């Protein structure tokens, strides 16, 4: 399930991985998300199916991020496998264990 503005609080004990997308870098936001989920699952992002394509349209996520407003006050959440992935307008990507 994806939501544009979830209110689920994250605690340190369910945090699996957190990173920040390099806004000026060459990688797309979806690449950062793929790497974050792969890191949380402790797998190689190029050699496995993380199930992301069944959970979220990564091209749409890239477009949303590329067209974000200057205030960057938005949050997008979706579930993949046993994780809740949160992406914010400032480029933060958080992967937490779902319970």
Jmol script that loads the backbone (N, CA, C; Angstrom):
load data "model"
ATOM      1  N   UNK A   1       0.837  -1.172   0.000  1.00  0.00           N
ATOM      2  CA  UNK A   1       0.000   0.000   0.000  1.00  0.00           C
ATOM      3  C   UNK A   1       0.886   1.240   0.000  1.00  0.00           C
ATOM      4  N   UNK A   2       0.559   2.191  -0.812  1.00  0.00           N
ATOM      5  CA  UNK A   2       1.331   3.428  -0.876  1.00  0.00           C
ATOM      6  C   UNK A   2       0.469   4.579  -0.390  1.00  0.00           C
ATOM      7  N   UNK A   3       1.120   5.518   0.240  1.00  0.00           N
ATOM      8  CA  UNK A   3       0.416   6.705   0.700  1.00  0.00           C
ATOM      9  C   UNK A   3       1.296   7.919   0.475  1.00  0.00           C
ATOM     10  N   UNK A   4       0.676   9.015   0.166  1.00  0.00           N
ATOM     11  CA  UNK A   4       1.445  10.227  -0.070  1.00  0.00           C
ATOM     12  C   UNK A   4       1.793  10.935   1.228  1.00  0.00           C
ATOM     13  N   UNK A   5       1.111  10.606   2.288  1.00  0.00           N
ATOM     14  CA  UNK A   5       1.398  11.263   3.557  1.00  0.00           C
ATOM     15  C   UNK A   5       1.013  10.339   4.703  1.00  0.00           C
ATOM     16  N   UNK A   6       1.908   9.427   5.058  1.00  0.00           N
ATOM     17  CA  UNK A   6       1.645   8.519   6.166  1.00  0.00           C
ATOM     18  C   UNK A   6       2.074   9.127   7.477  1.00  0.00           C
ATOM     19  N   UNK A   7       1.510   8.635   8.558  1.00  0.00           N
ATOM     20  CA  UNK A   7       1.854   9.148   9.877  1.00  0.00           C
ATOM     21  C   UNK A   7       2.453   8.079  10.771  1.00  0.00           C
ATOM     22  N   UNK A   8       2.932   6.978  10.199  1.00  0.00           N
ATOM     23  CA  UNK A   8       3.480   5.898  10.999  1.00  0.00           C
ATOM     24  C   UNK A   8       4.815   6.333  11.582  1.00  0.00           C
ATOM     25  N   UNK A   9       4.950   6.342  12.899  1.00  0.00           N
ATOM     26  CA  UNK A   9       6.229   6.715  13.503  1.00  0.00           C
ATOM     27  C   UNK A   9       7.239   5.583  13.378  1.00  0.00           C
ATOM     28  N   UNK A  10       8.488   5.930  13.219  1.00  0.00           N
ATOM     29  CA  UNK A  10       9.559   4.941  13.139  1.00  0.00           C
ATOM     30  C   UNK A  10      10.357   4.982  14.427  1.00  0.00           C
ATOM     31  N   UNK A  11      10.706   3.818  14.903  1.00  0.00           N
ATOM     32  CA  UNK A  11      11.547   3.742  16.079  1.00  0.00           C
ATOM     33  C   UNK A  11      12.897   3.167  15.675  1.00  0.00           C
ATOM     34  N   UNK A  12      13.890   3.381  16.492  1.00  0.00           N
ATOM     35  CA  UNK A  12      15.231   2.889  16.193  1.00  0.00           C
ATOM     36  C   UNK A  12      15.257   1.371  16.051  1.00  0.00           C
ATOM     37  N   UNK A  13      14.415   0.669  16.785  1.00  0.00           N
ATOM     38  CA  UNK A  13      14.489  -0.792  16.739  1.00  0.00           C
ATOM     39  C   UNK A  13      13.948  -1.385  15.454  1.00  0.00           C
ATOM     40  N   UNK A  14      13.077  -0.688  14.734  1.00  0.00           N
ATOM     41  CA  UNK A  14      12.587  -1.251  13.486  1.00  0.00           C
ATOM     42  C   UNK A  14      13.237  -0.632  12.258  1.00  0.00           C
ATOM     43  N   UNK A  15      14.186   0.277  12.443  1.00  0.00           N
ATOM     44  CA  UNK A  15      14.912   0.874  11.336  1.00  0.00           C
ATOM     45  C   UNK A  15      15.887  -0.156  10.767  1.00  0.00           C
ATOM     46  N   UNK A  16      15.749  -0.465   9.484  1.00  0.00           N
ATOM     47  CA  UNK A  16      16.650  -1.413   8.831  1.00  0.00           C
ATOM     48  C   UNK A  16      17.772  -0.695   8.098  1.00  0.00           C
ATOM     49  N   UNK A  17      17.457   0.461   7.490  1.00  0.00           N
ATOM     50  CA  UNK A  17      18.472   1.207   6.753  1.00  0.00           C
ATOM     51  C   UNK A  17      17.935   2.599   6.455  1.00  0.00           C
ATOM     52  N   UNK A  18      18.823   3.587   6.472  1.00  0.00           N
ATOM     53  CA  UNK A  18      18.437   4.947   6.114  1.00  0.00           C
ATOM     54  C   UNK A  18      19.572   5.593   5.339  1.00  0.00           C
ATOM     55  N   UNK A  19      19.227   6.350   4.311  1.00  0.00           N
ATOM     56  CA  UNK A  19      20.216   7.045   3.495  1.00  0.00           C
ATOM     57  C   UNK A  19      19.593   8.332   2.971  1.00  0.00           C
ATOM     58  N   UNK A  20      20.393   9.109   2.332  1.00  0.00           N
ATOM     59  CA  UNK A  20      19.896  10.335   1.698  1.00  0.00           C
ATOM     60  C   UNK A  20      20.302  10.303   0.228  1.00  0.00           C
ATOM     61  N   UNK A  21      19.327  10.553  -0.630  1.00  0.00           N
ATOM     62  CA  UNK A  21      19.577  10.603  -2.064  1.00  0.00           C
ATOM     63  C   UNK A  21      20.411  11.836  -2.386  1.00  0.00           C
ATOM     64  N   UNK A  22      21.437  11.671  -3.214  1.00  0.00           N
ATOM     65  CA  UNK A  22      22.274  12.786  -3.646  1.00  0.00           C
ATOM     66  C   UNK A  22      21.538  13.527  -4.761  1.00  0.00           C
ATOM     67  N   UNK A  23      20.896  14.622  -4.397  1.00  0.00           N
ATOM     68  CA  UNK A  23      20.040  15.357  -5.328  1.00  0.00           C
ATOM     69  C   UNK A  23      20.828  15.832  -6.550  1.00  0.00           C
ATOM     70  N   UNK A  24      22.073  16.218  -6.375  1.00  0.00           N
ATOM     71  CA  UNK A  24      22.887  16.691  -7.490  1.00  0.00           C
ATOM     72  C   UNK A  24      23.664  15.596  -8.198  1.00  0.00           C
ATOM     73  N   UNK A  25      23.537  14.378  -7.723  1.00  0.00           N
ATOM     74  CA  UNK A  25      24.303  13.270  -8.290  1.00  0.00           C
ATOM     75  C   UNK A  25      23.699  12.707  -9.560  1.00  0.00           C
ATOM     76  N   UNK A  26      24.367  11.717 -10.115  1.00  0.00           N
ATOM     77  CA  UNK A  26      23.930  11.116 -11.370  1.00  0.00           C
ATOM     78  C   UNK A  26      22.878  10.028 -11.185  1.00  0.00           C
ATOM     79  N   UNK A  27      22.804   9.424 -10.023  1.00  0.00           N
ATOM     80  CA  UNK A  27      21.839   8.346  -9.786  1.00  0.00           C
ATOM     81  C   UNK A  27      20.431   8.917  -9.638  1.00  0.00           C
ATOM     82  N   UNK A  28      19.455   8.158 -10.098  1.00  0.00           N
ATOM     83  CA  UNK A  28      18.060   8.560  -9.923  1.00  0.00           C
ATOM     84  C   UNK A  28      17.600   8.201  -8.513  1.00  0.00           C
ATOM     85  N   UNK A  29      16.503   8.780  -8.100  1.00  0.00           N
ATOM     86  CA  UNK A  29      15.938   8.444  -6.796  1.00  0.00           C
ATOM     87  C   UNK A  29      15.593   6.968  -6.739  1.00  0.00           C
ATOM     88  N   UNK A  30      15.060   6.412  -7.817  1.00  0.00           N
ATOM     89  CA  UNK A  30      14.699   4.991  -7.803  1.00  0.00           C
ATOM     90  C   UNK A  30      15.928   4.108  -7.593  1.00  0.00           C
ATOM     91  N   UNK A  31      17.077   4.499  -8.131  1.00  0.00           N
ATOM     92  CA  UNK A  31      18.306   3.742  -7.891  1.00  0.00           C
ATOM     93  C   UNK A  31      18.691   3.782  -6.418  1.00  0.00           C
ATOM     94  N   UNK A  32      18.516   4.933  -5.790  1.00  0.00           N
ATOM     95  CA  UNK A  32      18.797   5.060  -4.359  1.00  0.00           C
ATOM     96  C   UNK A  32      17.846   4.180  -3.560  1.00  0.00           C
ATOM     97  N   UNK A  33      16.577   4.138  -3.943  1.00  0.00           N
ATOM     98  CA  UNK A  33      15.586   3.297  -3.257  1.00  0.00           C
ATOM     99  C   UNK A  33      15.946   1.824  -3.428  1.00  0.00           C
ATOM    100  N   UNK A  34      16.294   1.412  -4.636  1.00  0.00           N
ATOM    101  CA  UNK A  34      16.681   0.018  -4.885  1.00  0.00           C
ATOM    102  C   UNK A  34      17.881  -0.361  -4.019  1.00  0.00           C
ATOM    103  N   UNK A  35      18.883   0.488  -3.978  1.00  0.00           N
ATOM    104  CA  UNK A  35      20.070   0.218  -3.159  1.00  0.00           C
ATOM    105  C   UNK A  35      19.714   0.143  -1.672  1.00  0.00           C
ATOM    106  N   UNK A  36      18.821   1.019  -1.213  1.00  0.00           N
ATOM    107  CA  UNK A  36      18.436   1.033   0.200  1.00  0.00           C
ATOM    108  C   UNK A  36      17.715  -0.255   0.584  1.00  0.00           C
ATOM    109  N   UNK A  37      16.777  -0.699  -0.242  1.00  0.00           N
ATOM    110  CA  UNK A  37      16.043  -1.939   0.059  1.00  0.00           C
ATOM    111  C   UNK A  37      16.986  -3.135  -0.013  1.00  0.00           C
ATOM    112  N   UNK A  38      17.860  -3.164  -1.002  1.00  0.00           N
ATOM    113  CA  UNK A  38      18.825  -4.261  -1.116  1.00  0.00           C
ATOM    114  C   UNK A  38      19.747  -4.306   0.090  1.00  0.00           C
ATOM    115  N   UNK A  39      20.183  -3.145   0.564  1.00  0.00           N
ATOM    116  CA  UNK A  39      21.040  -3.091   1.749  1.00  0.00           C
ATOM    117  C   UNK A  39      20.294  -3.603   2.976  1.00  0.00           C
ATOM    118  N   UNK A  40      19.035  -3.194   3.135  1.00  0.00           N
ATOM    119  CA  UNK A  40      18.239  -3.656   4.275  1.00  0.00           C
ATOM    120  C   UNK A  40      18.058  -5.169   4.235  1.00  0.00           C
ATOM    121  N   UNK A  41      17.908  -5.720   3.027  1.00  0.00           N
ATOM    122  CA  UNK A  41      17.725  -7.163   2.884  1.00  0.00           C
ATOM    123  C   UNK A  41      19.042  -7.914   2.796  1.00  0.00           C
ATOM    124  N   UNK A  42      20.164  -7.162   2.779  1.00  0.00           N
ATOM    125  CA  UNK A  42      21.501  -7.749   2.696  1.00  0.00           C
ATOM    126  C   UNK A  42      21.673  -8.605   1.444  1.00  0.00           C
ATOM    127  N   UNK A  43      21.258  -8.037   0.295  1.00  0.00           N
ATOM    128  CA  UNK A  43      21.394  -8.717  -0.987  1.00  0.00           C
ATOM    129  C   UNK A  43      21.999  -7.760  -2.007  1.00  0.00           C
ATOM    130  N   UNK A  44      22.497  -8.314  -3.095  1.00  0.00           N
ATOM    131  CA  UNK A  44      23.046  -7.517  -4.192  1.00  0.00           C
ATOM    132  C   UNK A  44      21.880  -6.958  -5.018  1.00  0.00           C
ATOM    133  N   UNK A  45      21.812  -5.643  -5.189  1.00  0.00           N
ATOM    134  CA  UNK A  45      20.674  -5.064  -5.910  1.00  0.00           C
ATOM    135  C   UNK A  45      20.628  -5.429  -7.394  1.00  0.00           C
ATOM    136  N   UNK A  46      21.744  -5.884  -7.970  1.00  0.00           N
ATOM    137  CA  UNK A  46      21.763  -6.220  -9.396  1.00  0.00           C
ATOM    138  C   UNK A  46      21.458  -7.684  -9.673  1.00  0.00           C
ATOM    139  N   UNK A  47      21.445  -8.523  -8.653  1.00  0.00           N
ATOM    140  CA  UNK A  47      21.297  -9.957  -8.905  1.00  0.00           C
ATOM    141  C   UNK A  47      20.012 -10.552  -8.336  1.00  0.00           C
ATOM    142  N   UNK A  48      19.094  -9.706  -7.919  1.00  0.00           N
ATOM    143  CA  UNK A  48      17.890 -10.276  -7.332  1.00  0.00           C
ATOM    144  C   UNK A  48      16.674  -9.431  -7.676  1.00  0.00           C
ATOM    145  N   UNK A  49      15.517 -10.045  -7.516  1.00  0.00           N
ATOM    146  CA  UNK A  49      14.253  -9.344  -7.685  1.00  0.00           C
ATOM    147  C   UNK A  49      13.781  -8.925  -6.306  1.00  0.00           C
ATOM    148  N   UNK A  50      13.821  -7.653  -6.029  1.00  0.00           N
ATOM    149  CA  UNK A  50      13.445  -7.146  -4.712  1.00  0.00           C
ATOM    150  C   UNK A  50      11.933  -6.980  -4.557  1.00  0.00           C
ATOM    151  N   UNK A  51      11.180  -7.203  -5.611  1.00  0.00           N
ATOM    152  CA  UNK A  51       9.737  -7.046  -5.528  1.00  0.00           C
ATOM    153  C   UNK A  51       9.282  -5.596  -5.583  1.00  0.00           C
ATOM    154  N   UNK A  52      10.200  -4.690  -5.875  1.00  0.00           N
ATOM    155  CA  UNK A  52       9.843  -3.270  -5.896  1.00  0.00           C
ATOM    156  C   UNK A  52       8.845  -2.949  -6.998  1.00  0.00           C
ATOM    157  N   UNK A  53       8.989  -3.587  -8.159  1.00  0.00           N
ATOM    158  CA  UNK A  53       8.119  -3.255  -9.283  1.00  0.00           C
ATOM    159  C   UNK A  53       6.666  -3.662  -9.038  1.00  0.00           C
ATOM    160  N   UNK A  54       6.446  -4.613  -8.145  1.00  0.00           N
ATOM    161  CA  UNK A  54       5.086  -4.992  -7.771  1.00  0.00           C
ATOM    162  C   UNK A  54       4.519  -4.040  -6.715  1.00  0.00           C
ATOM    163  N   UNK A  55       5.393  -3.300  -6.048  1.00  0.00           N
ATOM    164  CA  UNK A  55       4.986  -2.436  -4.939  1.00  0.00           C
ATOM    165  C   UNK A  55       4.799  -0.981  -5.333  1.00  0.00           C
ATOM    166  N   UNK A  56       5.604  -0.500  -6.270  1.00  0.00           N
ATOM    167  CA  UNK A  56       5.587   0.921  -6.602  1.00  0.00           C
ATOM    168  C   UNK A  56       6.082   1.114  -8.036  1.00  0.00           C
ATOM    169  N   UNK A  57       5.560   2.124  -8.693  1.00  0.00           N
ATOM    170  CA  UNK A  57       6.035   2.503 -10.018  1.00  0.00           C
ATOM    171  C   UNK A  57       7.246   3.415  -9.815  1.00  0.00           C
ATOM    172  N   UNK A  58       8.432   2.870 -10.014  1.00  0.00           N
ATOM    173  CA  UNK A  58       9.657   3.618  -9.742  1.00  0.00           C
ATOM    174  C   UNK A  58       9.834   4.804 -10.691  1.00  0.00           C
ATOM    175  N   UNK A  59       9.364   4.693 -11.920  1.00  0.00           N
ATOM    176  CA  UNK A  59       9.437   5.833 -12.841  1.00  0.00           C
ATOM    177  C   UNK A  59       8.547   6.971 -12.353  1.00  0.00           C
ATOM    178  N   UNK A  60       7.375   6.636 -11.830  1.00  0.00           N
ATOM    179  CA  UNK A  60       6.481   7.666 -11.286  1.00  0.00           C
ATOM    180  C   UNK A  60       7.099   8.304 -10.043  1.00  0.00           C
ATOM    181  N   UNK A  61       7.771   7.502  -9.217  1.00  0.00           N
ATOM    182  CA  UNK A  61       8.450   8.046  -8.044  1.00  0.00           C
ATOM    183  C   UNK A  61       9.550   9.014  -8.462  1.00  0.00           C
ATOM    184  N   UNK A  62      10.320   8.653  -9.488  1.00  0.00           N
ATOM    185  CA  UNK A  62      11.350   9.564 -10.004  1.00  0.00           C
ATOM    186  C   UNK A  62      10.720  10.867 -10.505  1.00  0.00           C
ATOM    187  N   UNK A  63       9.616  10.759 -11.226  1.00  0.00           N
ATOM    188  CA  UNK A  63       8.944  11.951 -11.758  1.00  0.00           C
ATOM    189  C   UNK A  63       8.418  12.827 -10.625  1.00  0.00           C
ATOM    190  N   UNK A  64       7.840  12.204  -9.599  1.00  0.00           N
ATOM    191  CA  UNK A  64       7.353  12.953  -8.448  1.00  0.00           C
ATOM    192  C   UNK A  64       8.491  13.719  -7.797  1.00  0.00           C
ATOM    193  N   UNK A  65       9.614  13.062  -7.619  1.00  0.00           N
ATOM    194  CA  UNK A  65      10.761  13.702  -6.984  1.00  0.00           C
ATOM    195  C   UNK A  65      11.331  14.813  -7.864  1.00  0.00           C
ATOM    196  N   UNK A  66      11.425  14.562  -9.167  1.00  0.00           N
ATOM    197  CA  UNK A  66      11.978  15.566 -10.084  1.00  0.00           C
ATOM    198  C   UNK A  66      11.107  16.812 -10.163  1.00  0.00           C
ATOM    199  N   UNK A  67       9.810  16.656  -9.919  1.00  0.00           N
ATOM    200  CA  UNK A  67       8.878  17.787 -10.026  1.00  0.00           C
ATOM    201  C   UNK A  67       8.464  18.338  -8.663  1.00  0.00           C
ATOM    202  N   UNK A  68       9.197  17.988  -7.623  1.00  0.00           N
ATOM    203  CA  UNK A  68       8.837  18.422  -6.277  1.00  0.00           C
ATOM    204  C   UNK A  68       8.907  19.941  -6.166  1.00  0.00           C
ATOM    205  N   UNK A  69       8.164  20.460  -5.232  1.00  0.00           N
ATOM    206  CA  UNK A  69       8.167  21.907  -5.014  1.00  0.00           C
ATOM    207  C   UNK A  69       9.408  22.309  -4.226  1.00  0.00           C
ATOM    208  N   UNK A  70       9.650  23.586  -4.172  1.00  0.00           N
ATOM    209  CA  UNK A  70      10.846  24.079  -3.498  1.00  0.00           C
ATOM    210  C   UNK A  70      10.803  23.877  -1.988  1.00  0.00           C
ATOM    211  N   UNK A  71       9.607  23.662  -1.411  1.00  0.00           N
ATOM    212  CA  UNK A  71       9.541  23.474   0.043  1.00  0.00           C
ATOM    213  C   UNK A  71       9.858  22.047   0.476  1.00  0.00           C
ATOM    214  N   UNK A  72       9.821  21.104  -0.457  1.00  0.00           N
ATOM    215  CA  UNK A  72      10.192  19.705  -0.188  1.00  0.00           C
ATOM    216  C   UNK A  72       9.388  19.049   0.933  1.00  0.00           C
ATOM    217  N   UNK A  73       8.205  19.532   1.249  1.00  0.00           N
ATOM    218  CA  UNK A  73       7.417  18.969   2.344  1.00  0.00           C
ATOM    219  C   UNK A  73       6.422  17.933   1.845  1.00  0.00           C
ATOM    220  N   UNK A  74       6.924  16.790   1.468  1.00  0.00           N
ATOM    221  CA  UNK A  74       6.056  15.674   1.131  1.00  0.00           C
ATOM    222  C   UNK A  74       6.741  14.381   1.537  1.00  0.00           C
ATOM    223  N   UNK A  75       5.927  13.353   1.643  1.00  0.00           N
ATOM    224  CA  UNK A  75       6.422  12.043   2.056  1.00  0.00           C
ATOM    225  C   UNK A  75       5.628  10.987   1.307  1.00  0.00           C
ATOM    226  N   UNK A  76       6.316   9.990   0.819  1.00  0.00           N
ATOM    227  CA  UNK A  76       5.673   8.900   0.094  1.00  0.00           C
ATOM    228  C   UNK A  76       6.113   7.594   0.740  1.00  0.00           C
ATOM    229  N   UNK A  77       5.146   6.748   1.073  1.00  0.00           N
ATOM    230  CA  UNK A  77       5.449   5.467   1.711  1.00  0.00           C
ATOM    231  C   UNK A  77       4.859   4.321   0.897  1.00  0.00           C
ATOM    232  N   UNK A  78       5.577   3.205   0.900  1.00  0.00           N
ATOM    233  CA  UNK A  78       5.050   1.992   0.283  1.00  0.00           C
ATOM    234  C   UNK A  78       5.681   0.785   0.967  1.00  0.00           C
ATOM    235  N   UNK A  79       5.003  -0.341   0.867  1.00  0.00           N
ATOM    236  CA  UNK A  79       5.489  -1.584   1.454  1.00  0.00           C
ATOM    237  C   UNK A  79       6.094  -2.454   0.370  1.00  0.00           C
ATOM    238  N   UNK A  80       7.178  -3.101   0.719  1.00  0.00           N
ATOM    239  CA  UNK A  80       7.798  -4.103  -0.140  1.00  0.00           C
ATOM    240  C   UNK A  80       8.298  -5.219   0.767  1.00  0.00           C
ATOM    241  N   UNK A  81       7.836  -6.427   0.489  1.00  0.00           N
ATOM    242  CA  UNK A  81       8.136  -7.574   1.336  1.00  0.00           C
ATOM    243  C   UNK A  81       7.800  -7.228   2.788  1.00  0.00           C
ATOM    244  N   UNK A  82       8.753  -7.385   3.698  1.00  0.00           N
ATOM    245  CA  UNK A  82       8.467  -7.096   5.104  1.00  0.00           C
ATOM    246  C   UNK A  82       8.938  -5.711   5.529  1.00  0.00           C
ATOM    247  N   UNK A  83       9.092  -4.804   4.569  1.00  0.00           N
ATOM    248  CA  UNK A  83       9.604  -3.471   4.863  1.00  0.00           C
ATOM    249  C   UNK A  83       8.618  -2.371   4.480  1.00  0.00           C
ATOM    250  N   UNK A  84       8.697  -1.271   5.210  1.00  0.00           N
ATOM    251  CA  UNK A  84       8.004  -0.047   4.873  1.00  0.00           C
ATOM    252  C   UNK A  84       9.080   0.933   4.412  1.00  0.00           C
ATOM    253  N   UNK A  85       8.949   1.420   3.183  1.00  0.00           N
ATOM    254  CA  UNK A  85       9.924   2.347   2.612  1.00  0.00           C
ATOM    255  C   UNK A  85       9.298   3.735   2.608  1.00  0.00           C
ATOM    256  N   UNK A  86      10.025   4.709   3.139  1.00  0.00           N
ATOM    257  CA  UNK A  86       9.567   6.092   3.175  1.00  0.00           C
ATOM    258  C   UNK A  86      10.559   6.954   2.418  1.00  0.00           C
ATOM    259  N   UNK A  87      10.045   7.755   1.488  1.00  0.00           N
ATOM    260  CA  UNK A  87      10.853   8.691   0.718  1.00  0.00           C
ATOM    261  C   UNK A  87      10.301  10.080   0.993  1.00  0.00           C
ATOM    262  N   UNK A  88      11.182  11.021   1.328  1.00  0.00           N
ATOM    263  CA  UNK A  88      10.741  12.390   1.594  1.00  0.00           C
ATOM    264  C   UNK A  88      11.260  13.337   0.518  1.00  0.00           C
ATOM    265  N   UNK A  89      10.650  14.487   0.436  1.00  0.00           N
ATOM    266  CA  UNK A  89      10.991  15.468  -0.578  1.00  0.00           C
ATOM    267  C   UNK A  89      12.410  15.985  -0.508  1.00  0.00           C
ATOM    268  N   UNK A  90      13.041  15.864   0.651  1.00  0.00           N
ATOM    269  CA  UNK A  90      14.433  16.312   0.764  1.00  0.00           C
ATOM    270  C   UNK A  90      15.433  15.212   0.406  1.00  0.00           C
ATOM    271  N   UNK A  91      14.928  14.049  -0.043  1.00  0.00           N
ATOM    272  CA  UNK A  91      15.797  12.978  -0.499  1.00  0.00           C
ATOM    273  C   UNK A  91      16.100  11.892   0.505  1.00  0.00           C
ATOM    274  N   UNK A  92      15.501  11.948   1.696  1.00  0.00           N
ATOM    275  CA  UNK A  92      15.748  10.909   2.693  1.00  0.00           C
ATOM    276  C   UNK A  92      14.977   9.648   2.314  1.00  0.00           C
ATOM    277  N   UNK A  93      15.665   8.509   2.387  1.00  0.00           N
ATOM    278  CA  UNK A  93      15.061   7.200   2.106  1.00  0.00           C
ATOM    279  C   UNK A  93      15.250   6.353   3.352  1.00  0.00           C
ATOM    280  N   UNK A  94      14.136   5.913   3.941  1.00  0.00           N
ATOM    281  CA  UNK A  94      14.176   5.113   5.155  1.00  0.00           C
ATOM    282  C   UNK A  94      13.502   3.773   4.895  1.00  0.00           C
ATOM    283  N   UNK A  95      14.144   2.704   5.314  1.00  0.00           N
ATOM    284  CA  UNK A  95      13.595   1.346   5.177  1.00  0.00           C
ATOM    285  C   UNK A  95      13.443   0.803   6.591  1.00  0.00           C
ATOM    286  N   UNK A  96      12.199   0.518   6.979  1.00  0.00           N
ATOM    287  CA  UNK A  96      11.909  -0.011   8.309  1.00  0.00           C
ATOM    288  C   UNK A  96      11.214  -1.363   8.188  1.00  0.00           C
ATOM    289  N   UNK A  97      11.445  -2.184   9.182  1.00  0.00           N
ATOM    290  CA  UNK A  97      10.753  -3.461   9.225  1.00  0.00           C
ATOM    291  C   UNK A  97       9.283  -3.217   9.527  1.00  0.00           C
ATOM    292  N   UNK A  98       8.404  -3.876   8.770  1.00  0.00           N
ATOM    293  CA  UNK A  98       6.973  -3.786   9.040  1.00  0.00           C
ATOM    294  C   UNK A  98       6.634  -4.748  10.167  1.00  0.00           C
ATOM    295  N   UNK A  99       5.686  -4.376  10.977  1.00  0.00           N
ATOM    296  CA  UNK A  99       5.265  -5.262  12.075  1.00  0.00           C
ATOM    297  C   UNK A  99       3.785  -5.413  12.064  1.00  0.00           C
TER     298      UNK A  99
END
end "model"
wireframe off; spacefill off
backbone 0.3
color backbone group
